[in-house]
Amino acid sequence: MNRIHRDSGGLMQIAPGTLYPALKRLINSSLIAAVPGHHPTQYELTSAGLSALQGELRRLKNAVSVAEQRLSAQRYHIAEHFIGAQNLRQ
């Protein structure tokens, strides 16, 4: 939990009541597996987990792209409106 907080630059803080049920779901879905011989327990992605992660990254990249396009279009319309208003004053 401390590592998640540290590695995220302090942006994420996960409580035990959130982390352990999530780990259980990921294990039950065969997306992660415990690495034997490590204490505390370490986990690694399975091939199914890697595939799911890659799919989620594609989905998130697409969502960011759509948001950037909409923001860019909005800025264009705002600038177009502002320039049009200035031309009316002249």
PDB file of N, CA, C and O in Angstrom:
ATOM      1  N   MET A   1       0.822  -1.180   0.000  1.00  0.00           N
ATOM      2  CA  MET A   1       0.000   0.000   0.000  1.00  0.00           C
ATOM      3  C   MET A   1       0.873   1.253   0.000  1.00  0.00           C
ATOM      4  O   MET A   1       0.577   2.233  -0.683  1.00  0.00           O
ATOM      5  N   ASN A   2       1.943   1.201   0.773  1.00  0.00           N
ATOM      6  CA  ASN A   2       2.866   2.340   0.774  1.00  0.00           C
ATOM      7  C   ASN A   2       3.543   2.492  -0.581  1.00  0.00           C
ATOM      8  O   ASN A   2       3.780   3.606  -1.048  1.00  0.00           O
ATOM      9  N   ARG A   3       3.853   1.359  -1.207  1.00  0.00           N
ATOM     10  CA  ARG A   3       4.509   1.411  -2.509  1.00  0.00           C
ATOM     11  C   ARG A   3       3.593   2.036  -3.561  1.00  0.00           C
ATOM     12  O   ARG A   3       4.048   2.814  -4.399  1.00  0.00           O
ATOM     13  N   ILE A   4       2.325   1.701  -3.518  1.00  0.00           N
ATOM     14  CA  ILE A   4       1.358   2.279  -4.460  1.00  0.00           C
ATOM     15  C   ILE A   4       1.331   3.791  -4.280  1.00  0.00           C
ATOM     16  O   ILE A   4       1.344   4.544  -5.254  1.00  0.00           O
ATOM     17  N   HIS A   5       1.292   4.219  -3.039  1.00  0.00           N
ATOM     18  CA  HIS A   5       1.281   5.650  -2.738  1.00  0.00           C
ATOM     19  C   HIS A   5       2.564   6.307  -3.238  1.00  0.00           C
ATOM     20  O   HIS A   5       2.521   7.363  -3.869  1.00  0.00           O
ATOM     21  N   ARG A   6       3.699   5.684  -2.955  1.00  0.00           N
ATOM     22  CA  ARG A   6       5.006   6.225  -3.372  1.00  0.00           C
ATOM     23  C   ARG A   6       5.141   6.233  -4.898  1.00  0.00           C
ATOM     24  O   ARG A   6       5.514   7.250  -5.482  1.00  0.00           O
ATOM     25  N   ASP A   7       4.840   5.104  -5.541  1.00  0.00           N
ATOM     26  CA  ASP A   7       5.022   4.982  -6.991  1.00  0.00           C
ATOM     27  C   ASP A   7       4.072   5.873  -7.783  1.00  0.00           C
ATOM     28  O   ASP A   7       4.348   6.204  -8.935  1.00  0.00           O
ATOM     29  N   SER A   8       2.955   6.262  -7.173  1.00  0.00           N
ATOM     30  CA  SER A   8       1.995   7.132  -7.869  1.00  0.00           C
ATOM     31  C   SER A   8       2.281   8.608  -7.596  1.00  0.00           C
ATOM     32  O   SER A   8       1.497   9.478  -7.974  1.00  0.00           O
ATOM     33  N   GLY A   9       3.404   8.882  -6.939  1.00  0.00           N
ATOM     34  CA  GLY A   9       3.733  10.270  -6.624  1.00  0.00           C
ATOM     35  C   GLY A   9       2.759  10.859  -5.617  1.00  0.00           C
ATOM     36  O   GLY A   9       2.545  12.070  -5.585  1.00  0.00           O
ATOM     37  N   GLY A  10       2.169   9.995  -4.794  1.00  0.00           N
ATOM     38  CA  GLY A  10       1.243  10.455  -3.771  1.00  0.00           C
ATOM     39  C   GLY A  10      -0.184  10.643  -4.259  1.00  0.00           C
ATOM     40  O   GLY A  10      -1.046  11.083  -3.498  1.00  0.00           O
ATOM     41  N   LEU A  11      -0.442  10.316  -5.521  1.00  0.00           N
ATOM     42  CA  LEU A  11      -1.784  10.518  -6.073  1.00  0.00           C
ATOM     43  C   LEU A  11      -2.772   9.441  -5.653  1.00  0.00           C
ATOM     44  O   LEU A  11      -3.978   9.681  -5.608  1.00  0.00           O
ATOM     45  N   MET A  12      -2.256   8.252  -5.347  1.00  0.00           N
ATOM     46  CA  MET A  12      -3.147   7.146  -4.990  1.00  0.00           C
ATOM     47  C   MET A  12      -2.861   6.680  -3.572  1.00  0.00           C
ATOM     48  O   MET A  12      -1.705   6.488  -3.195  1.00  0.00           O
ATOM     49  N   GLN A  13      -3.896   6.503  -2.806  1.00  0.00           N
ATOM     50  CA  GLN A  13      -3.795   5.940  -1.462  1.00  0.00           C
ATOM     51  C   GLN A  13      -4.856   4.862  -1.384  1.00  0.00           C
ATOM     52  O   GLN A  13      -6.047   5.143  -1.518  1.00  0.00           O
ATOM     53  N   ILE A  14      -4.426   3.626  -1.165  1.00  0.00           N
ATOM     54  CA  ILE A  14      -5.363   2.509  -1.161  1.00  0.00           C
ATOM     55  C   ILE A  14      -5.385   1.885   0.228  1.00  0.00           C
ATOM     56  O   ILE A  14      -4.342   1.524   0.772  1.00  0.00           O
ATOM     57  N   ALA A  15      -6.562   1.763   0.787  1.00  0.00           N
ATOM     58  CA  ALA A  15      -6.742   1.164   2.109  1.00  0.00           C
ATOM     59  C   ALA A  15      -6.762  -0.360   1.994  1.00  0.00           C
ATOM     60  O   ALA A  15      -7.097  -0.897   0.938  1.00  0.00           O
ATOM     61  N   PRO A  16      -6.406  -1.057   3.071  1.00  0.00           N
ATOM     62  CA  PRO A  16      -6.427  -2.527   3.039  1.00  0.00           C
ATOM     63  C   PRO A  16      -7.783  -3.092   2.623  1.00  0.00           C
ATOM     64  O   PRO A  16      -7.848  -4.109   1.932  1.00  0.00           O
ATOM     65  N   GLY A  17      -8.855  -2.441   3.037  1.00  0.00           N
ATOM     66  CA  GLY A  17     -10.195  -2.910   2.693  1.00  0.00           C
ATOM     67  C   GLY A  17     -10.513  -2.788   1.215  1.00  0.00           C
ATOM     68  O   GLY A  17     -11.476  -3.385   0.733  1.00  0.00           O
ATOM     69  N   THR A  18      -9.712  -2.020   0.495  1.00  0.00           N
ATOM     70  CA  THR A  18      -9.867  -1.889  -0.956  1.00  0.00           C
ATOM     71  C   THR A  18      -8.881  -2.806  -1.671  1.00  0.00           C
ATOM     72  O   THR A  18      -9.239  -3.480  -2.637  1.00  0.00           O
ATOM     73  N   LEU A  19      -7.645  -2.826  -1.194  1.00  0.00           N
ATOM     74  CA  LEU A  19      -6.577  -3.565  -1.872  1.00  0.00           C
ATOM     75  C   LEU A  19      -6.798  -5.072  -1.857  1.00  0.00           C
ATOM     76  O   LEU A  19      -6.747  -5.715  -2.906  1.00  0.00           O
ATOM     77  N   TYR A  20      -7.043  -5.642  -0.682  1.00  0.00           N
ATOM     78  CA  TYR A  20      -7.096  -7.098  -0.590  1.00  0.00           C
ATOM     79  C   TYR A  20      -8.282  -7.715  -1.332  1.00  0.00           C
ATOM     80  O   TYR A  20      -8.106  -8.759  -1.960  1.00  0.00           O
ATOM     81  N   PRO A  21      -9.462  -7.135  -1.294  1.00  0.00           N
ATOM     82  CA  PRO A  21     -10.545  -7.675  -2.135  1.00  0.00           C
ATOM     83  C   PRO A  21     -10.222  -7.556  -3.633  1.00  0.00           C
ATOM     84  O   PRO A  21     -10.577  -8.433  -4.420  1.00  0.00           O
ATOM     85  N   ALA A  22      -9.547  -6.465  -4.017  1.00  0.00           N
ATOM     86  CA  ALA A  22      -9.175  -6.306  -5.433  1.00  0.00           C
ATOM     87  C   ALA A  22      -8.159  -7.376  -5.838  1.00  0.00           C
ATOM     88  O   ALA A  22      -8.267  -7.956  -6.918  1.00  0.00           O
ATOM     89  N   LEU A  23      -7.177  -7.638  -4.977  1.00  0.00           N
ATOM     90  CA  LEU A  23      -6.202  -8.700  -5.272  1.00  0.00           C
ATOM     91  C   LEU A  23      -6.902 -10.048  -5.410  1.00  0.00           C
ATOM     92  O   LEU A  23      -6.589 -10.829  -6.308  1.00  0.00           O
ATOM     93  N   LYS A  24      -7.847 -10.315  -4.517  1.00  0.00           N
ATOM     94  CA  LYS A  24      -8.585 -11.586  -4.568  1.00  0.00           C
ATOM     95  C   LYS A  24      -9.340 -11.722  -5.891  1.00  0.00           C
ATOM     96  O   LYS A  24      -9.323 -12.781  -6.517  1.00  0.00           O
ATOM     97  N   ARG A  25     -10.009 -10.631  -6.313  1.00  0.00           N
ATOM     98  CA  ARG A  25     -10.742 -10.669  -7.596  1.00  0.00           C
ATOM     99  C   ARG A  25      -9.782 -10.904  -8.761  1.00  0.00           C
ATOM    100  O   ARG A  25     -10.094 -11.678  -9.667  1.00  0.00           O
ATOM    101  N   LEU A  26      -8.622 -10.250  -8.750  1.00  0.00           N
ATOM    102  CA  LEU A  26      -7.647 -10.417  -9.830  1.00  0.00           C
ATOM    103  C   LEU A  26      -7.101 -11.845  -9.866  1.00  0.00           C
ATOM    104  O   LEU A  26      -6.914 -12.416 -10.940  1.00  0.00           O
ATOM    105  N   ILE A  27      -6.847 -12.421  -8.684  1.00  0.00           N
ATOM    106  CA  ILE A  27      -6.374 -13.818  -8.619  1.00  0.00           C
ATOM    107  C   ILE A  27      -7.464 -14.759  -9.118  1.00  0.00           C
ATOM    108  O   ILE A  27      -7.194 -15.656  -9.917  1.00  0.00           O
ATOM    109  N   ASN A  28      -8.688 -14.560  -8.652  1.00  0.00           N
ATOM    110  CA  ASN A  28      -9.808 -15.429  -9.057  1.00  0.00           C
ATOM    111  C   ASN A  28     -10.099 -15.323 -10.545  1.00  0.00           C
ATOM    112  O   ASN A  28     -10.616 -16.263 -11.149  1.00  0.00           O
ATOM    113  N   SER A  29      -9.767 -14.179 -11.137  1.00  0.00           N
ATOM    114  CA  SER A  29      -9.965 -13.985 -12.580  1.00  0.00           C
ATOM    115  C   SER A  29      -8.740 -14.416 -13.383  1.00  0.00           C
ATOM    116  O   SER A  29      -8.709 -14.259 -14.603  1.00  0.00           O
ATOM    117  N   SER A  30      -7.732 -14.959 -12.698  1.00  0.00           N
ATOM    118  CA  SER A  30      -6.477 -15.409 -13.319  1.00  0.00           C
ATOM    119  C   SER A  30      -5.738 -14.281 -14.030  1.00  0.00           C
ATOM    120  O   SER A  30      -5.060 -14.513 -15.031  1.00  0.00           O
ATOM    121  N   LEU A  31      -5.867 -13.069 -13.517  1.00  0.00           N
ATOM    122  CA  LEU A  31      -5.164 -11.928 -14.114  1.00  0.00           C
ATOM    123  C   LEU A  31      -3.824 -11.683 -13.440  1.00  0.00           C
ATOM    124  O   LEU A  31      -2.916 -11.120 -14.052  1.00  0.00           O
ATOM    125  N   ILE A  32      -3.689 -12.104 -12.175  1.00  0.00           N
ATOM    126  CA  ILE A  32      -2.416 -12.055 -11.470  1.00  0.00           C
ATOM    127  C   ILE A  32      -2.209 -13.374 -10.752  1.00  0.00           C
ATOM    128  O   ILE A  32      -3.156 -14.132 -10.541  1.00  0.00           O
ATOM    129  N   ALA A  33      -0.960 -13.648 -10.377  1.00  0.00           N
ATOM    130  CA  ALA A  33      -0.626 -14.843  -9.607  1.00  0.00           C
ATOM    131  C   ALA A  33       0.433 -14.469  -8.587  1.00  0.00           C
ATOM    132  O   ALA A  33       1.283 -13.616  -8.840  1.00  0.00           O
ATOM    133  N   ALA A  34       0.373 -15.118  -7.424  1.00  0.00           N
ATOM    134  CA  ALA A  34       1.373 -14.883  -6.390  1.00  0.00           C
ATOM    135  C   ALA A  34       2.700 -15.485  -6.842  1.00  0.00           C
ATOM    136  O   ALA A  34       2.734 -16.575  -7.413  1.00  0.00           O
ATOM    137  N   VAL A  35       3.792 -14.767  -6.583  1.00  0.00           N
ATOM    138  CA  VAL A  35       5.135 -15.271  -6.871  1.00  0.00           C
ATOM    139  C   VAL A  35       5.563 -16.085  -5.655  1.00  0.00           C
ATOM    140  O   VAL A  35       5.618 -15.555  -4.545  1.00  0.00           O
ATOM    141  N   PRO A  36       5.866 -17.366  -5.851  1.00  0.00           N
ATOM    142  CA  PRO A  36       6.211 -18.205  -4.697  1.00  0.00           C
ATOM    143  C   PRO A  36       7.511 -17.744  -4.024  1.00  0.00           C
ATOM    144  O   PRO A  36       8.418 -17.219  -4.669  1.00  0.00           O
ATOM    145  N   GLY A  37       7.565 -17.960  -2.711  1.00  0.00           N
ATOM    146  CA  GLY A  37       8.792 -17.709  -1.966  1.00  0.00           C
ATOM    147  C   GLY A  37       9.037 -16.265  -1.568  1.00  0.00           C
ATOM    148  O   GLY A  37      10.146 -15.924  -1.157  1.00  0.00           O
ATOM    149  N   HIS A  38       8.045 -15.423  -1.678  1.00  0.00           N
ATOM    150  CA  HIS A  38       8.224 -14.016  -1.302  1.00  0.00           C
ATOM    151  C   HIS A  38       7.341 -13.680  -0.113  1.00  0.00           C
ATOM    152  O   HIS A  38       6.157 -14.013  -0.074  1.00  0.00           O
ATOM    153  N   HIS A  39       7.953 -13.010   0.854  1.00  0.00           N
ATOM    154  CA  HIS A  39       7.184 -12.488   1.981  1.00  0.00           C
ATOM    155  C   HIS A  39       7.641 -11.060   2.230  1.00  0.00           C
ATOM    156  O   HIS A  39       8.829 -10.863   2.485  1.00  0.00           O
ATOM    157  N   PRO A  40       6.795 -10.071   2.174  1.00  0.00           N
ATOM    158  CA  PRO A  40       5.368 -10.190   1.898  1.00  0.00           C
ATOM    159  C   PRO A  40       5.106 -10.673   0.473  1.00  0.00           C
ATOM    160  O   PRO A  40       5.976 -10.601  -0.395  1.00  0.00           O
ATOM    161  N   THR A  41       3.905 -11.160   0.259  1.00  0.00           N
ATOM    162  CA  THR A  41       3.538 -11.740  -1.022  1.00  0.00           C
ATOM    163  C   THR A  41       3.683 -10.731  -2.146  1.00  0.00           C
ATOM    164  O   THR A  41       3.236  -9.589  -2.043  1.00  0.00           O
ATOM    165  N   GLN A  42       4.315 -11.173  -3.216  1.00  0.00           N
ATOM    166  CA  GLN A  42       4.419 -10.375  -4.432  1.00  0.00           C
ATOM    167  C   GLN A  42       3.565 -11.038  -5.506  1.00  0.00           C
ATOM    168  O   GLN A  42       3.360 -12.252  -5.494  1.00  0.00           O
ATOM    169  N   TYR A  43       3.072 -10.227  -6.428  1.00  0.00           N
ATOM    170  CA  TYR A  43       2.198 -10.729  -7.486  1.00  0.00           C
ATOM    171  C   TYR A  43       2.770 -10.349  -8.832  1.00  0.00           C
ATOM    172  O   TYR A  43       3.481  -9.353  -8.964  1.00  0.00           O
ATOM    173  N   GLU A  44       2.450 -11.158  -9.834  1.00  0.00           N
ATOM    174  CA  GLU A  44       2.848 -10.844 -11.202  1.00  0.00           C
ATOM    175  C   GLU A  44       1.647 -11.029 -12.119  1.00  0.00           C
ATOM    176  O   GLU A  44       0.727 -11.797 -11.838  1.00  0.00           O
ATOM    177  N   LEU A  45       1.695 -10.300 -13.220  1.00  0.00           N
ATOM    178  CA  LEU A  45       0.641 -10.444 -14.226  1.00  0.00           C
ATOM    179  C   LEU A  45       0.749 -11.797 -14.901  1.00  0.00           C
ATOM    180  O   LEU A  45       1.848 -12.277 -15.180  1.00  0.00           O
ATOM    181  N   THR A  46      -0.377 -12.400 -15.157  1.00  0.00           N
ATOM    182  CA  THR A  46      -0.405 -13.600 -15.990  1.00  0.00           C
ATOM    183  C   THR A  46      -0.509 -13.124 -17.448  1.00  0.00           C
ATOM    184  O   THR A  46      -0.647 -11.927 -17.700  1.00  0.00           O
ATOM    185  N   SER A  47      -0.443 -14.055 -18.400  1.00  0.00           N
ATOM    186  CA  SER A  47      -0.615 -13.617 -19.803  1.00  0.00           C
ATOM    187  C   SER A  47      -1.998 -13.030 -20.018  1.00  0.00           C
ATOM    188  O   SER A  47      -2.156 -12.075 -20.779  1.00  0.00           O
ATOM    189  N   ALA A  48      -3.009 -13.596 -19.351  1.00  0.00           N
ATOM    190  CA  ALA A  48      -4.363 -13.031 -19.455  1.00  0.00           C
ATOM    191  C   ALA A  48      -4.397 -11.636 -18.833  1.00  0.00           C
ATOM    192  O   ALA A  48      -5.070 -10.740 -19.343  1.00  0.00           O
ATOM    193  N   GLY A  49      -3.667 -11.455 -17.726  1.00  0.00           N
ATOM    194  CA  GLY A  49      -3.603 -10.146 -17.076  1.00  0.00           C
ATOM    195  C   GLY A  49      -2.916  -9.117 -17.950  1.00  0.00           C
ATOM    196  O   GLY A  49      -3.346  -7.966 -18.021  1.00  0.00           O
ATOM    197  N   LEU A  50      -1.841  -9.535 -18.621  1.00  0.00           N
ATOM    198  CA  LEU A  50      -1.128  -8.625 -19.526  1.00  0.00           C
ATOM    199  C   LEU A  50      -2.031  -8.215 -20.684  1.00  0.00           C
ATOM    200  O   LEU A  50      -2.068  -7.046 -21.069  1.00  0.00           O
ATOM    201  N   SER A  51      -2.750  -9.177 -21.230  1.00  0.00           N
ATOM    202  CA  SER A  51      -3.668  -8.887 -22.325  1.00  0.00           C
ATOM    203  C   SER A  51      -4.774  -7.932 -21.874  1.00  0.00           C
ATOM    204  O   SER A  51      -5.124  -6.999 -22.596  1.00  0.00           O
ATOM    205  N   ALA A  52      -5.324  -8.166 -20.680  1.00  0.00           N
ATOM    206  CA  ALA A  52      -6.370  -7.285 -20.144  1.00  0.00           C
ATOM    207  C   ALA A  52      -5.819  -5.889 -19.900  1.00  0.00           C
ATOM    208  O   ALA A  52      -6.492  -4.899 -20.184  1.00  0.00           O
ATOM    209  N   LEU A  53      -4.602  -5.801 -19.376  1.00  0.00           N
ATOM    210  CA  LEU A  53      -3.986  -4.500 -19.124  1.00  0.00           C
ATOM    211  C   LEU A  53      -3.751  -3.746 -20.427  1.00  0.00           C
ATOM    212  O   LEU A  53      -4.009  -2.545 -20.504  1.00  0.00           O
ATOM    213  N   GLN A  54      -3.271  -4.434 -21.438  1.00  0.00           N
ATOM    214  CA  GLN A  54      -3.058  -3.790 -22.743  1.00  0.00           C
ATOM    215  C   GLN A  54      -4.376  -3.279 -23.317  1.00  0.00           C
ATOM    216  O   GLN A  54      -4.422  -2.189 -23.886  1.00  0.00           O
ATOM    217  N   GLY A  55      -5.441  -4.055 -23.174  1.00  0.00           N
ATOM    218  CA  GLY A  55      -6.753  -3.626 -23.643  1.00  0.00           C
ATOM    219  C   GLY A  55      -7.243  -2.397 -22.888  1.00  0.00           C
ATOM    220  O   GLY A  55      -7.807  -1.481 -23.485  1.00  0.00           O
ATOM    221  N   GLU A  56      -7.032  -2.379 -21.590  1.00  0.00           N
ATOM    222  CA  GLU A  56      -7.439  -1.230 -20.776  1.00  0.00           C
ATOM    223  C   GLU A  56      -6.627   0.009 -21.135  1.00  0.00           C
ATOM    224  O   GLU A  56      -7.167   1.114 -21.172  1.00  0.00           O
ATOM    225  N   LEU A  57      -5.336  -0.164 -21.398  1.00  0.00           N
ATOM    226  CA  LEU A  57      -4.509   0.974 -21.820  1.00  0.00           C
ATOM    227  C   LEU A  57      -4.990   1.539 -23.154  1.00  0.00           C
ATOM    228  O   LEU A  57      -5.030   2.756 -23.333  1.00  0.00           O
ATOM    229  N   ARG A  58      -5.354   0.664 -24.091  1.00  0.00           N
ATOM    230  CA  ARG A  58      -5.892   1.130 -25.374  1.00  0.00           C
ATOM    231  C   ARG A  58      -7.184   1.913 -25.161  1.00  0.00           C
ATOM    232  O   ARG A  58      -7.391   2.963 -25.769  1.00  0.00           O
ATOM    233  N   ARG A  59      -8.052   1.391 -24.288  1.00  0.00           N
ATOM    234  CA  ARG A  59      -9.326   2.056 -24.004  1.00  0.00           C
ATOM    235  C   ARG A  59      -9.090   3.438 -23.390  1.00  0.00           C
ATOM    236  O   ARG A  59      -9.735   4.411 -23.779  1.00  0.00           O
ATOM    237  N   LEU A  60      -8.170   3.520 -22.436  1.00  0.00           N
ATOM    238  CA  LEU A  60      -7.886   4.799 -21.786  1.00  0.00           C
ATOM    239  C   LEU A  60      -7.238   5.793 -22.752  1.00  0.00           C
ATOM    240  O   LEU A  60      -7.566   6.980 -22.734  1.00  0.00           O
ATOM    241  N   LYS A  61      -6.320   5.312 -23.595  1.00  0.00           N
ATOM    242  CA  LYS A  61      -5.693   6.196 -24.591  1.00  0.00           C
ATOM    243  C   LYS A  61      -6.754   6.750 -25.542  1.00  0.00           C
ATOM    244  O   LYS A  61      -6.711   7.925 -25.907  1.00  0.00           O
ATOM    245  N   ASN A  62      -7.695   5.912 -25.937  1.00  0.00           N
ATOM    246  CA  ASN A  62      -8.770   6.356 -26.813  1.00  0.00           C
ATOM    247  C   ASN A  62      -9.633   7.405 -26.118  1.00  0.00           C
ATOM    248  O   ASN A  62     -10.010   8.403 -26.732  1.00  0.00           O
ATOM    249  N   ALA A  63      -9.945   7.187 -24.847  1.00  0.00           N
ATOM    250  CA  ALA A  63     -10.751   8.151 -24.091  1.00  0.00           C
ATOM    251  C   ALA A  63     -10.019   9.492 -23.986  1.00  0.00           C
ATOM    252  O   ALA A  63     -10.640  10.546 -24.121  1.00  0.00           O
ATOM    253  N   VAL A  64      -8.714   9.459 -23.748  1.00  0.00           N
ATOM    254  CA  VAL A  64      -7.926  10.696 -23.676  1.00  0.00           C
ATOM    255  C   VAL A  64      -7.923  11.397 -25.027  1.00  0.00           C
ATOM    256  O   VAL A  64      -8.061  12.618 -25.095  1.00  0.00           O
ATOM    257  N   SER A  65      -7.768  10.629 -26.102  1.00  0.00           N
ATOM    258  CA  SER A  65      -7.761  11.206 -27.443  1.00  0.00           C
ATOM    259  C   SER A  65      -9.081  11.905 -27.757  1.00  0.00           C
ATOM    260  O   SER A  65      -9.093  13.013 -28.293  1.00  0.00           O
ATOM    261  N   VAL A  66     -10.182  11.254 -27.422  1.00  0.00           N
ATOM    262  CA  VAL A  66     -11.506  11.848 -27.652  1.00  0.00           C
ATOM    263  C   VAL A  66     -11.648  13.132 -26.836  1.00  0.00           C
ATOM    264  O   VAL A  66     -12.145  14.136 -27.347  1.00  0.00           O
ATOM    265  N   ALA A  67     -11.216  13.107 -25.571  1.00  0.00           N
ATOM    266  CA  ALA A  67     -11.304  14.297 -24.716  1.00  0.00           C
ATOM    267  C   ALA A  67     -10.441  15.429 -25.277  1.00  0.00           C
ATOM    268  O   ALA A  67     -10.866  16.584 -25.274  1.00  0.00           O
ATOM    269  N   GLU A  68      -9.241  15.114 -25.758  1.00  0.00           N
ATOM    270  CA  GLU A  68      -8.363  16.140 -26.335  1.00  0.00           C
ATOM    271  C   GLU A  68      -8.982  16.736 -27.594  1.00  0.00           C
ATOM    272  O   GLU A  68      -8.903  17.946 -27.806  1.00  0.00           O
ATOM    273  N   GLN A  69      -9.598  15.903 -28.430  1.00  0.00           N
ATOM    274  CA  GLN A  69     -10.244  16.409 -29.640  1.00  0.00           C
ATOM    275  C   GLN A  69     -11.400  17.338 -29.290  1.00  0.00           C
ATOM    276  O   GLN A  69     -11.570  18.387 -29.912  1.00  0.00           O
ATOM    277  N   ARG A  70     -12.187  16.955 -28.301  1.00  0.00           N
ATOM    278  CA  ARG A  70     -13.318  17.798 -27.899  1.00  0.00           C
ATOM    279  C   ARG A  70     -12.843  19.106 -27.287  1.00  0.00           C
ATOM    280  O   ARG A  70     -13.430  20.159 -27.537  1.00  0.00           O
ATOM    281  N   LEU A  71     -11.793  19.049 -26.493  1.00  0.00           N
ATOM    282  CA  LEU A  71     -11.241  20.256 -25.889  1.00  0.00           C
ATOM    283  C   LEU A  71     -10.684  21.178 -26.963  1.00  0.00           C
ATOM    284  O   LEU A  71     -10.884  22.391 -26.909  1.00  0.00           O
ATOM    285  N   SER A  72      -9.992  20.610 -27.931  1.00  0.00           N
ATOM    286  CA  SER A  72      -9.432  21.396 -29.029  1.00  0.00           C
ATOM    287  C   SER A  72     -10.546  22.054 -29.832  1.00  0.00           C
ATOM    288  O   SER A  72     -10.437  23.227 -30.189  1.00  0.00           O
ATOM    289  N   ALA A  73     -11.607  21.324 -30.119  1.00  0.00           N
ATOM    290  CA  ALA A  73     -12.743  21.868 -30.868  1.00  0.00           C
ATOM    291  C   ALA A  73     -13.409  22.978 -30.065  1.00  0.00           C
ATOM    292  O   ALA A  73     -13.810  23.998 -30.626  1.00  0.00           O
ATOM    293  N   GLN A  74     -13.528  22.786 -28.768  1.00  0.00           N
ATOM    294  CA  GLN A  74     -14.140  23.796 -27.911  1.00  0.00           C
ATOM    295  C   GLN A  74     -13.290  25.069 -27.914  1.00  0.00           C
ATOM    296  O   GLN A  74     -13.826  26.173 -28.004  1.00  0.00           O
ATOM    297  N   ARG A  75     -11.978  24.917 -27.818  1.00  0.00           N
ATOM    298  CA  ARG A  75     -11.098  26.080 -27.851  1.00  0.00           C
ATOM    299  C   ARG A  75     -11.231  26.818 -29.178  1.00  0.00           C
ATOM    300  O   ARG A  75     -11.233  28.048 -29.212  1.00  0.00           O
ATOM    301  N   TYR A  76     -11.343  26.063 -30.271  1.00  0.00           N
ATOM    302  CA  TYR A  76     -11.495  26.662 -31.588  1.00  0.00           C
ATOM    303  C   TYR A  76     -12.781  27.481 -31.643  1.00  0.00           C
ATOM    304  O   TYR A  76     -12.786  28.611 -32.131  1.00  0.00           O
ATOM    305  N   HIS A  77     -13.869  26.902 -31.139  1.00  0.00           N
ATOM    306  CA  HIS A  77     -15.155  27.613 -31.174  1.00  0.00           C
ATOM    307  C   HIS A  77     -15.137  28.847 -30.280  1.00  0.00           C
ATOM    308  O   HIS A  77     -15.715  29.875 -30.632  1.00  0.00           O
ATOM    309  N   ILE A  78     -14.483  28.753 -29.136  1.00  0.00           N
ATOM    310  CA  ILE A  78     -14.374  29.913 -28.252  1.00  0.00           C
ATOM    311  C   ILE A  78     -13.560  31.009 -28.940  1.00  0.00           C
ATOM    312  O   ILE A  78     -13.947  32.178 -28.916  1.00  0.00           O
ATOM    313  N   ALA A  79     -12.429  30.633 -29.555  1.00  0.00           N
ATOM    314  CA  ALA A  79     -11.596  31.615 -30.256  1.00  0.00           C
ATOM    315  C   ALA A  79     -12.364  32.207 -31.429  1.00  0.00           C
ATOM    316  O   ALA A  79     -12.300  33.413 -31.671  1.00  0.00           O
ATOM    317  N   GLU A  80     -13.086  31.368 -32.154  1.00  0.00           N
ATOM    318  CA  GLU A  80     -13.863  31.836 -33.293  1.00  0.00           C
ATOM    319  C   GLU A  80     -14.922  32.850 -32.826  1.00  0.00           C
ATOM    320  O   GLU A  80     -15.135  33.874 -33.476  1.00  0.00           O
ATOM    321  N   HIS A  81     -15.572  32.559 -31.713  1.00  0.00           N
ATOM    322  CA  HIS A  81     -16.586  33.447 -31.152  1.00  0.00           C
ATOM    323  C   HIS A  81     -15.948  34.768 -30.715  1.00  0.00           C
ATOM    324  O   HIS A  81     -16.491  35.840 -30.981  1.00  0.00           O
ATOM    325  N   PHE A  82     -14.796  34.687 -30.044  1.00  0.00           N
ATOM    326  CA  PHE A  82     -14.118  35.883 -29.557  1.00  0.00           C
ATOM    327  C   PHE A  82     -13.664  36.760 -30.723  1.00  0.00           C
ATOM    328  O   PHE A  82     -13.855  37.976 -30.701  1.00  0.00           O
ATOM    329  N   ILE A  83     -13.066  36.146 -31.732  1.00  0.00           N
ATOM    330  CA  ILE A  83     -12.602  36.913 -32.900  1.00  0.00           C
ATOM    331  C   ILE A  83     -13.788  37.545 -33.618  1.00  0.00           C
ATOM    332  O   ILE A  83     -13.713  38.687 -34.071  1.00  0.00           O
ATOM    333  N   GLY A  84     -14.886  36.791 -33.718  1.00  0.00           N
ATOM    334  CA  GLY A  84     -16.082  37.330 -34.353  1.00  0.00           C
ATOM    335  C   GLY A  84     -16.635  38.523 -33.587  1.00  0.00           C
ATOM    336  O   GLY A  84     -17.078  39.496 -34.195  1.00  0.00           O
ATOM    337  N   ALA A  85     -16.615  38.458 -32.255  1.00  0.00           N
ATOM    338  CA  ALA A  85     -17.101  39.566 -31.428  1.00  0.00           C
ATOM    339  C   ALA A  85     -16.226  40.804 -31.587  1.00  0.00           C
ATOM    340  O   ALA A  85     -16.739  41.923 -31.594  1.00  0.00           O
ATOM    341  N   GLN A  86     -14.921  40.623 -31.714  1.00  0.00           N
ATOM    342  CA  GLN A  86     -14.016  41.753 -31.908  1.00  0.00           C
ATOM    343  C   GLN A  86     -14.277  42.410 -33.251  1.00  0.00           C
ATOM    344  O   GLN A  86     -14.265  43.638 -33.346  1.00  0.00           O
ATOM    345  N   ASN A  87     -14.508  41.636 -34.271  1.00  0.00           N
ATOM    346  CA  ASN A  87     -14.763  42.179 -35.605  1.00  0.00           C
ATOM    347  C   ASN A  87     -16.053  42.994 -35.637  1.00  0.00           C
ATOM    348  O   ASN A  87     -16.162  43.956 -36.396  1.00  0.00           O
ATOM    349  N   LEU A  88     -17.042  42.606 -34.802  1.00  0.00           N
ATOM    350  CA  LEU A  88     -18.292  43.351 -34.743  1.00  0.00           C
ATOM    351  C   LEU A  88     -18.109  44.748 -34.133  1.00  0.00           C
ATOM    352  O   LEU A  88     -18.845  45.679 -34.460  1.00  0.00           O
ATOM    353  N   ARG A  89     -17.123  44.877 -33.247  1.00  0.00           N
ATOM    354  CA  ARG A  89     -16.884  46.150 -32.580  1.00  0.00           C
ATOM    355  C   ARG A  89     -16.217  47.162 -33.496  1.00  0.00           C
ATOM    356  O   ARG A  89     -16.319  48.362 -33.241  1.00  0.00           O
ATOM    357  N   GLN A  90     -15.555  46.738 -34.523  1.00  0.00           N
ATOM    358  CA  GLN A  90     -14.798  47.653 -35.393  1.00  0.00           C
ATOM    359  C   GLN A  90     -15.683  48.363 -36.382  1.00  0.00           C
ATOM    360  O   GLN A  90     -15.196  49.164 -37.181  1.00  0.00           O
TER     361      GLN A  90
END
